[in-house]
């Protein structure tokens, strides 16, 4: 960011020129901020956990945790709830009257790396005829759905008790419900993708699910092994929906781990409550 701010300073006129978020996006194209964020997030959207594609820039957006247009109330909220922002970010809009920053840290909030994350654009098909929809014009969730609304950046919190249920809904404390609503993380199709992943890896491998993108009959076979409703199966059988489903494969691993934890806890419980008669019966000759 020092390089960005230095390049924004025009020595001949003694002021910053075009040193704003739009110029930061151009700077990113040449210096790989997007790629760095992608690497730090393992390629997943900070909000909905969709696997992002850096090759399709219309589907990847740089998101400000604290919006680049912020008022005093917003500033107090984010500094109170995100300690690392308080340490590394300052609210500052650079214009023609801004003196040159000799000591940039903490960085202006619109360009501070600590205030940036990577989000999907919210492009999710909405109807049963996705081939008639323009994905790049749909902003069903995440960054574009949020706009400048205030949220808790739950991806920074290690102690958030947020659970993805098998019906696709999200269970969390009341404190974070507004954030879930603002980001629209419980839309019909997002819930459907999570609901499907709750069961897919129980009977099929990730490789089979990936291969099914090329063959509808295989998609139908895989989905018939789940408790999904007929209309849900029909929707997911469409190749475009299946491709999007696969982008949400993080939830397959999530539910796989959750199921293993449940089984482990169940076994521990059964061992604990195992009746004395069971011990006796196991010692009897067959």
C-alpha positions as CSV (number, residue, x, y, z in Angstrom):
1,X,0.0,0.0,0.0
2,X,3.0,2.3,0.4
3,X,3.7,1.9,-3.3
4,X,0.0,2.7,-4.1
5,X,0.1,5.9,-2.0
6,X,3.5,6.9,-3.4
7,X,2.3,6.5,-6.9
8,X,-0.8,8.6,-6.1
9,X,1.3,11.6,-5.0
10,X,2.0,14.0,-7.9
11,X,5.2,15.9,-6.9
12,X,4.8,18.4,-9.8
13,X,1.5,19.8,-8.4
14,X,2.2,18.8,-4.7
15,X,-1.0,16.8,-4.1
16,X,-2.6,13.4,-4.5
17,X,-4.2,12.8,-7.9
18,X,-6.9,10.1,-8.4
19,X,-5.8,8.4,-5.2
20,X,-9.1,6.7,-4.3
21,X,-10.8,3.3,-4.4
22,X,-11.2,3.4,-8.2
23,X,-7.5,3.9,-8.7
24,X,-6.9,1.2,-6.1
25,X,-8.8,-1.3,-8.4
26,X,-6.6,-0.3,-11.3
27,X,-3.5,-0.7,-9.0
28,X,-4.8,-4.2,-8.1
29,X,-4.9,-5.2,-11.7
30,X,-1.2,-4.6,-11.9
31,X,0.0,-5.7,-8.5
32,X,-2.1,-8.7,-7.6
33,X,-4.0,-7.7,-4.5
34,X,-6.8,-9.9,-5.6
35,X,-4.5,-12.9,-6.0
36,X,-3.1,-12.3,-2.5
37,X,-6.5,-12.1,-0.9
38,X,-7.5,-15.3,-2.8
39,X,-4.5,-17.1,-1.5
40,X,-5.1,-16.0,2.1
41,X,-8.8,-17.1,1.9
42,X,-8.0,-20.4,0.2
43,X,-10.0,-19.2,-2.7
44,X,-13.3,-19.0,-0.9
45,X,-15.8,-16.1,-0.7
46,X,-15.5,-14.5,2.7
47,X,-19.3,-14.6,3.2
48,X,-20.9,-17.6,1.5
49,X,-17.9,-19.9,1.1
50,X,-18.2,-20.2,-2.6
51,X,-15.1,-21.3,-4.5
52,X,-14.0,-18.3,-6.5
53,X,-12.5,-18.2,-9.9
54,X,-9.8,-15.5,-10.3
55,X,-10.1,-16.0,-14.1
56,X,-13.6,-14.5,-14.0
57,X,-13.1,-11.0,-12.5
58,X,-16.8,-10.2,-12.9
59,X,-17.5,-12.9,-10.2
60,X,-14.7,-11.7,-7.8
61,X,-14.9,-8.4,-5.9
62,X,-12.7,-6.7,-3.4
63,X,-14.8,-6.0,-0.3
64,X,-14.2,-3.4,2.4
65,X,-14.9,-4.7,5.9
66,X,-15.5,-1.1,6.9
67,X,-17.1,0.6,3.8
68,X,-14.9,3.1,2.0
69,X,-17.7,5.6,2.6
70,X,-18.0,5.6,6.4
71,X,-19.5,8.0,9.0
72,X,-18.4,8.5,12.7
73,X,-21.0,6.0,13.9
74,X,-19.8,3.3,11.6
75,X,-16.2,4.0,12.5
76,X,-17.0,3.6,16.2
77,X,-18.8,0.3,15.5
78,X,-16.0,-1.3,13.5
79,X,-13.2,-0.1,15.7
80,X,-15.1,-1.5,18.7
81,X,-15.9,-4.9,17.1
82,X,-12.8,-5.5,15.0
83,X,-9.6,-4.9,17.1
84,X,-7.2,-5.4,14.2
85,X,-8.9,-2.6,12.3
86,X,-8.4,-0.3,15.3
87,X,-4.7,-1.0,15.2
88,X,-4.1,-0.9,11.4
89,X,-6.7,1.4,9.8
90,X,-7.6,5.0,10.0
91,X,-10.6,6.7,8.5
92,X,-9.2,9.0,5.8
93,X,-10.5,10.0,2.4
94,X,-7.7,11.4,0.3
95,X,-8.5,14.4,-1.8
96,X,-6.6,17.4,-3.4
97,X,-6.2,19.0,0.0
98,X,-4.6,16.0,1.8
99,X,-1.0,16.5,2.8
100,X,1.5,13.8,1.8
101,X,1.4,10.9,4.2
102,X,5.0,10.5,5.5
103,X,4.0,7.7,7.8
104,X,1.2,5.8,6.1
105,X,0.6,3.3,8.8
106,X,-2.2,3.0,10.0
107,X,-3.4,3.1,6.4
108,X,-6.4,5.0,5.1
109,X,-9.4,2.7,5.4
110,X,-10.2,2.6,1.6
111,X,-6.9,1.1,0.8
112,X,-5.7,-0.6,4.0
113,X,-5.0,-4.3,3.3
114,X,-6.3,-5.2,6.8
115,X,-9.7,-3.8,5.7
116,X,-9.9,-5.8,2.5
117,X,-11.4,-9.2,1.9
118,X,-12.5,-11.1,-1.2
119,X,-16.1,-11.7,-1.9
120,X,-18.2,-13.2,-4.7
121,X,-20.5,-10.9,-6.6
122,X,-23.6,-12.8,-5.6
123,X,-24.2,-14.2,-9.0
124,X,-26.6,-17.2,-8.3
125,X,-29.3,-18.3,-10.7
126,X,-32.8,-17.7,-9.4
127,X,-35.2,-19.6,-11.7
128,X,-35.7,-23.0,-13.2
129,X,-34.5,-21.6,-16.6
130,X,-31.0,-20.4,-15.7
131,X,-30.0,-20.4,-19.4
132,X,-32.2,-17.3,-19.8
133,X,-30.6,-15.4,-16.9
134,X,-27.5,-13.2,-17.1
135,X,-25.4,-14.3,-14.1
136,X,-23.3,-11.1,-14.0
137,X,-26.4,-9.0,-13.4
138,X,-27.6,-11.0,-10.5
139,X,-26.5,-10.0,-7.0
140,X,-28.3,-12.4,-4.8
141,X,-26.0,-12.3,-1.8
142,X,-22.7,-11.2,-0.3
143,X,-20.8,-8.0,-1.3
144,X,-23.3,-6.4,-3.7
145,X,-26.3,-7.4,-1.7
146,X,-24.7,-5.8,1.4
147,X,-23.8,-2.5,-0.2
148,X,-22.7,-0.2,2.6
149,X,-24.8,-1.7,5.4
150,X,-23.2,-2.3,8.7
151,X,-22.3,-5.9,9.5
152,X,-20.3,-8.0,12.0
153,X,-17.4,-9.4,10.0
154,X,-17.9,-12.9,11.4
155,X,-15.1,-14.3,9.2
156,X,-12.6,-12.6,11.5
157,X,-14.1,-14.1,14.7
158,X,-12.8,-17.5,15.9
159,X,-15.5,-18.0,18.6
160,X,-18.7,-17.4,16.6
161,X,-21.1,-20.2,17.3
162,X,-22.6,-20.5,13.8
163,X,-24.0,-23.8,12.6
164,X,-25.0,-24.8,9.0
165,X,-28.0,-27.0,9.5
166,X,-28.9,-30.0,7.2
167,X,-31.9,-28.1,5.9
168,X,-29.6,-25.4,4.6
169,X,-30.5,-22.8,7.2
170,X,-28.1,-21.1,9.5
171,X,-28.2,-21.2,13.3
172,X,-26.4,-18.4,15.1
173,X,-26.7,-16.1,18.1
174,X,-29.2,-13.3,17.8
175,X,-26.2,-10.8,17.6
176,X,-25.3,-12.0,14.1
177,X,-28.8,-12.6,12.7
178,X,-28.9,-9.1,11.1
179,X,-25.5,-9.8,9.4
180,X,-26.9,-13.0,7.9
181,X,-30.0,-11.1,6.7
182,X,-28.0,-8.2,5.2
183,X,-25.7,-10.6,3.3
184,X,-28.8,-12.6,2.2
185,X,-27.1,-15.9,3.1
186,X,-30.4,-17.8,3.4
187,X,-31.8,-17.3,0.0
188,X,-33.7,-20.3,-1.5
189,X,-30.9,-21.5,-3.7
190,X,-28.1,-21.0,-1.2
191,X,-30.1,-23.1,1.3
192,X,-30.6,-25.7,-1.4
193,X,-26.9,-26.0,-2.2
194,X,-26.1,-26.4,1.5
195,X,-28.9,-28.9,2.0
196,X,-27.7,-31.0,-1.0
197,X,-24.1,-31.1,0.3
198,X,-25.4,-32.3,3.7
199,X,-26.0,-35.7,2.0
200,X,-24.0,-35.9,-1.2
201,X,-20.7,-37.2,0.2
202,X,-22.5,-39.8,2.2
203,X,-22.8,-42.0,-0.8
204,X,-20.6,-40.5,-3.5
205,X,-17.1,-39.1,-3.8
206,X,-16.2,-35.6,-4.7
207,X,-14.8,-36.9,-7.9
208,X,-18.1,-38.4,-8.9
209,X,-19.9,-35.2,-8.2
210,X,-17.4,-33.3,-10.3
211,X,-17.7,-35.8,-13.2
212,X,-21.5,-35.5,-13.1
213,X,-21.2,-32.0,-14.5
214,X,-20.9,-33.7,-17.9
215,X,-23.7,-36.2,-17.6
216,X,-27.3,-35.5,-16.5
217,X,-28.1,-39.2,-15.9
218,X,-25.2,-39.3,-13.4
219,X,-26.6,-36.2,-11.7
220,X,-30.0,-37.8,-11.4
221,X,-28.5,-41.0,-10.0
222,X,-26.5,-39.1,-7.3
223,X,-29.5,-36.9,-6.3
224,X,-31.8,-39.9,-6.0
225,X,-29.6,-41.0,-3.0
226,X,-30.6,-37.9,-1.1
227,X,-33.8,-36.9,0.7
228,X,-34.2,-33.8,-1.5
229,X,-37.7,-33.1,-2.9
230,X,-38.5,-33.8,-6.5
231,X,-38.6,-30.1,-7.5
232,X,-35.2,-29.6,-5.8
233,X,-33.8,-32.6,-7.7
234,X,-35.1,-31.2,-10.9
235,X,-33.5,-27.8,-10.4
236,X,-30.1,-29.2,-9.4
237,X,-30.1,-31.6,-12.4
238,X,-29.7,-28.6,-14.7
239,X,-26.1,-28.3,-15.7
240,X,-25.8,-24.7,-14.7
241,X,-27.1,-25.3,-11.3
242,X,-24.9,-28.3,-10.8
243,X,-21.8,-26.2,-11.8
244,X,-22.8,-23.7,-9.1
245,X,-23.5,-26.4,-6.6
246,X,-19.9,-27.7,-7.1
247,X,-18.6,-24.2,-6.4
248,X,-20.1,-24.6,-2.9
249,X,-18.2,-27.9,-2.3
250,X,-16.8,-26.5,1.0
251,X,-20.1,-27.4,2.6
252,X,-19.5,-31.0,1.5
253,X,-16.4,-31.1,3.7
254,X,-18.2,-29.2,6.4
255,X,-21.0,-31.7,6.7
256,X,-18.6,-34.7,6.3
257,X,-16.7,-33.4,9.3
258,X,-19.8,-32.7,11.2
259,X,-21.2,-36.2,10.5
260,X,-17.9,-37.7,11.7
261,X,-18.0,-35.7,14.9
262,X,-21.6,-36.7,15.5
263,X,-20.8,-40.4,15.0
264,X,-17.8,-40.1,17.3
265,X,-19.9,-38.5,20.0
266,X,-22.6,-41.1,19.5
267,X,-20.1,-43.9,20.0
268,X,-18.7,-42.3,23.1
269,X,-22.2,-42.0,24.4
270,X,-23.1,-45.6,23.6
271,X,-20.0,-46.8,25.4
272,X,-20.8,-44.7,28.4
273,X,-24.4,-46.0,28.7
274,X,-23.8,-49.6,27.5
275,X,-25.9,-51.8,29.8
276,X,-24.3,-54.5,32.0
277,X,-26.4,-57.2,30.3
278,X,-24.6,-56.4,27.0
279,X,-21.3,-57.2,28.6
280,X,-22.6,-60.6,29.8
281,X,-24.1,-61.5,26.4
282,X,-20.8,-60.8,24.6
283,X,-19.2,-63.5,26.7
284,X,-21.7,-66.2,25.9
285,X,-20.7,-68.8,23.4
286,X,-22.3,-68.5,20.0
